[in-house]
């Protein structure tokens, strides 16, 4: 939703289209999740005017009052989403794209079948709770722009080619074609199969990982809204450093227990220093020493053909210090603990600094430190699912040289401070 003013509020309503029964209501105030709820009479009126228009073959898409913009959208004649925003200057297009992302998040977590063929409303309400964290991140302040640009948020790592080569070797060793390395919800490197994921899952999967509470390892069932909306797959995540995670999208294999610490150590221990250098890329997106004019306050780079984007308002370390304080304040409002780069690492050398013996299992490594993250998988049991077809691996992320050589395929916007 972008940066919201201190007094702006956003309300999201989700209702069953046929019955008008509210499935959930999420709110944010000043960019942070809020417990404020709309009265049931207001919810009923907003849904009623939309249904009244449908009965007269009139499609109500949006409306504006003096201080609020309202957008309605129905999905598969089963789910109705209503979004209200008091943010000044907000556009109907951005609100509509937010609704598309919200429905995509719902499909990602519970599957399309549960949403289009509602058999038990109360059970659906409980299942949708697992999507609240992801949905709330769309409503509040976010450092990601994929919901607006419809492109995958990326960063430029300092050792891009080395990261890509290691990732491809790790993917081959695990027998998984869909692998990516993420920092704070942004893609550092990925296999070609991961890049070929359709929209919106290409944007939603990194965003989901960035919105979840930190864990040393996860085995998380997900549906792909475009590629596999009715058959679940497994999203495996492994924390290399706090905020830096490996993601594998796969079928029944490999089991999470098969990804032993020795395998991680073999491929990623030699890259420990380059991995640490990736941690500041969460807010900055650009490596230290990247040549930019000092007057540039923000940068947005879109590769429209590959649907990848790079966005930062912290292009230089001195400007990034202020932005980092803002990021910490945002985490505090959301109740998140500040990141400790190596507290939840599965790499032995990184864990050793926190008193964790090298060579232990992922579960012991996560349980030993006081502030370690639970290594328990998502509470849902992984359902039977079909593996993805194997595909050839490929293209690394755009590096500095490639960005210059392929400028014809890239749209660049610079925000420059006028002296």
DABELQUI-V989804 format. One record per residue. N is the residue number from 1. RES is the residue in one small letter. SS is DSSP state (H for helix, E for strand, L for the rest). OMEGA is omega as a letter, one per 20 degrees, with the letter a starting at -180 (* if undefined). Layout:
N&RES&SS&OMEGA, N&RES&SS&OMEGA
//
This chain:
1&x&L&a, 2&x&L&a, 3&x&L&a, 4&x&L&r, 5&x&L&a, 6&x&L&a, 7&x&L&a, 8&x&L&r, 9&x&E&r, 10&x&E&r, 11&x&E&r, 12&x&E&r, 13&x&E&r, 14&x&E&a, 15&x&E&r, 16&x&E&a, 17&x&L&a, 18&x&L&a, 19&x&L&a, 20&x&L&a, 21&x&L&r, 22&x&E&r, 23&x&E&r, 24&x&E&r, 25&x&E&r, 26&x&E&a, 27&x&E&r, 28&x&E&r, 29&x&E&a, 30&x&L&r, 31&x&L&a, 32&x&E&r, 33&x&E&a, 34&x&E&r, 35&x&L&a, 36&x&L&a, 37&x&L&r, 38&x&L&r, 39&x&L&a, 40&x&H&r, 41&x&H&r, 42&x&H&r, 43&x&H&r, 44&x&H&r, 45&x&H&r, 46&x&H&r, 47&x&H&a, 48&x&H&a, 49&x&H&r, 50&x&H&r, 51&x&H&r, 52&x&H&r, 53&x&H&r, 54&x&H&r, 55&x&H&r, 56&x&L&a, 57&x&L&r, 58&x&L&a, 59&x&L&r, 60&x&L&a, 61&x&L&a, 62&x&E&r, 63&x&E&r, 64&x&E&r, 65&x&L&a, 66&x&L&a, 67&x&L&a, 68&x&L&r, 69&x&E&a, 70&x&E&r, 71&x&E&r, 72&x&E&r, 73&x&E&r, 74&x&E&a, 75&x&E&r, 76&x&L&a, 77&x&L&a, 78&x&L&a, 79&x&E&r, 80&x&E&r, 81&x&E&r, 82&x&E&a, 83&x&E&r, 84&x&E&a, 85&x&E&r, 86&x&L&r, 87&x&L&a, 88&x&L&r, 89&x&L&a, 90&x&L&a, 91&x&L&r, 92&x&H&a, 93&x&H&a, 94&x&H&r, 95&x&H&r, 96&x&H&r, 97&x&H&r, 98&x&H&r, 99&x&H&r, 100&x&H&r, 101&x&H&r, 102&x&H&r, 103&x&H&r, 104&x&H&r, 105&x&H&r, 106&x&H&r, 107&x&H&a, 108&x&H&a, 109&x&H&a, 110&x&H&a, 111&x&L&a, 112&x&H&a, 113&x&H&a, 114&x&H&a, 115&x&H&a, 116&x&H&r, 117&x&L&a, 118&x&L&a, 119&x&L&a, 120&x&L&a, 121&x&H&a, 122&x&H&r, 123&x&H&r, 124&x&H&r, 125&x&H&a, 126&x&H&a, 127&x&H&a, 128&x&H&r, 129&x&H&r, 130&x&H&a, 131&x&H&a, 132&x&H&a, 133&x&H&r, 134&x&H&a, 135&x&H&r, 136&x&H&a, 137&x&H&r, 138&x&H&a, 139&x&H&a, 140&x&L&r, 141&x&L&r, 142&x&L&r, 143&x&L&a, 144&x&L&a, 145&x&L&a, 146&x&H&r, 147&x&H&r, 148&x&H&a, 149&x&H&a, 150&x&L&r, 151&x&L&a, 152&x&E&r, 153&x&E&a, 154&x&E&r, 155&x&L&r, 156&x&L&a, 157&x&L&a, 158&x&L&r, 159&x&L&a, 160&x&H&a, 161&x&H&r, 162&x&H&r, 163&x&H&a, 164&x&H&a, 165&x&H&r, 166&x&H&a, 167&x&H&r, 168&x&H&r, 169&x&H&r, 170&x&H&r, 171&x&H&r, 172&x&H&r, 173&x&H&r, 174&x&H&a, 175&x&L&a, 176&x&L&a, 177&x&L&a, 178&x&E&a, 179&x&E&r, 180&x&E&r, 181&x&E&a, 182&x&E&r, 183&x&E&r, 184&x&L&r, 185&x&L&r, 186&x&E&a, 187&x&E&r, 188&x&E&r, 189&x&E&a, 190&x&E&r, 191&x&L&a, 192&x&H&r, 193&x&H&r, 194&x&H&r, 195&x&H&a, 196&x&L&r, 197&x&L&a, 198&x&L&r, 199&x&L&j, 200&x&L&a, 201&x&H&r, 202&x&H&r, 203&x&H&a, 204&x&H&a, 205&x&H&r, 206&x&H&a, 207&x&H&r, 208&x&H&a, 209&x&H&r, 210&x&H&a, 211&x&H&a, 212&x&L&r, 213&x&L&a, 214&x&L&r, 215&x&L&r, 216&x&L&r, 217&x&E&r, 218&x&E&r, 219&x&E&a, 220&x&E&r, 221&x&E&r, 222&x&E&r, 223&x&E&r, 224&x&E&a, 225&x&L&r, 226&x&L&a, 227&x&L&a, 228&x&E&a, 229&x&E&a, 230&x&E&r, 231&x&E&a, 232&x&E&r, 233&x&E&a, 234&x&E&r, 235&x&E&r, 236&x&E&r, 237&x&E&r, 238&x&E&a, 239&x&E&r, 240&x&E&r, 241&x&E&a, 242&x&L&a, 243&x&L&a, 244&x&E&a, 245&x&E&r, 246&x&E&r, 247&x&E&r, 248&x&E&r, 249&x&E&a, 250&x&E&r, 251&x&L&a, 252&x&L&r, 253&x&L&j, 254&x&L&r, 255&x&L&a, 256&x&H&a, 257&x&H&a, 258&x&H&r, 259&x&L&a, 260&x&L&r, 261&x&H&r, 262&x&H&r, 263&x&H&r, 264&x&H&a, 265&x&H&a, 266&x&H&a, 267&x&H&a, 268&x&H&r, 269&x&H&r, 270&x&H&a, 271&x&H&a, 272&x&H&a, 273&x&H&r, 274&x&H&r, 275&x&H&r, 276&x&H&a, 277&x&H&r, 278&x&H&a, 279&x&L&r, 280&x&L&a, 281&x&H&r, 282&x&H&r, 283&x&H&a, 284&x&H&a, 285&x&L&a, 286&x&L&r, 287&x&L&r, 288&x&L&a, 289&x&L&r, 290&x&L&a, 291&x&L&r, 292&x&L&r, 293&x&L&a, 294&x&L&a, 295&x&L&a, 296&x&E&a, 297&x&E&a, 298&x&E&a, 299&x&E&r, 300&x&E&a, 301&x&E&a, 302&x&E&r, 303&x&E&a, 304&x&L&a, 305&x&L&a, 306&x&L&r, 307&x&L&r, 308&x&E&a, 309&x&E&r, 310&x&E&a, 311&x&E&r, 312&x&E&r, 313&x&L&r, 314&x&L&a, 315&x&L&r, 316&x&L&a, 317&x&H&a, 318&x&H&r, 319&x&H&a, 320&x&H&a, 321&x&H&r, 322&x&H&r, 323&x&H&r, 324&x&H&r, 325&x&H&r, 326&x&H&r, 327&x&H&r, 328&x&H&r, 329&x&H&r, 330&x&H&r, 331&x&H&a, 332&x&H&r, 333&x&H&a, 334&x&H&r, 335&x&L&a, 336&x&L&r, 337&x&L&r, 338&x&L&a, 339&x&L&r, 340&x&L&a, 341&x&L&a, 342&x&L&a, 343&x&L&a, 344&x&L&a, 345&x&L&r, 346&x&L&r, 347&x&L&a, 348&x&H&a, 349&x&H&r, 350&x&H&a, 351&x&H&a, 352&x&H&r, 353&x&L&a, 354&x&L&r, 355&x&L&r, 356&x&L&a, 357&x&L&r, 358&x&L&r, 359&x&L&r, 360&x&L&r, 361&x&L&r, 362&x&H&a, 363&x&H&a, 364&x&H&a, 365&x&H&a, 366&x&H&a, 367&x&H&a, 368&x&H&a, 369&x&L&r, 370&x&L&a, 371&x&L&a, 372&x&L&a, 373&x&L&r, 374&x&L&r, 375&x&L&r, 376&x&L&r, 377&x&L&r, 378&x&L&a, 379&x&L&r, 380&x&L&r, 381&x&L&r, 382&x&L&a, 383&x&L&r, 384&x&L&a, 385&x&L&a, 386&x&L&r, 387&x&L&r, 388&x&L&r, 389&x&L&r, 390&x&L&a, 391&x&L&r, 392&x&L&r, 393&x&L&r, 394&x&L&a, 395&x&L&r, 396&x&L&r, 397&x&L&r, 398&x&L&r, 399&x&L&a, 400&x&H&a, 401&x&H&a, 402&x&H&a, 403&x&H&a, 404&x&H&a, 405&x&H&a, 406&x&L&a, 407&x&H&a, 408&x&H&a, 409&x&H&a, 410&x&E&r, 411&x&E&a, 412&x&E&r, 413&x&E&r, 414&x&E&r, 415&x&E&a, 416&x&E&r, 417&x&L&r, 418&x&L&a, 419&x&L&*
//
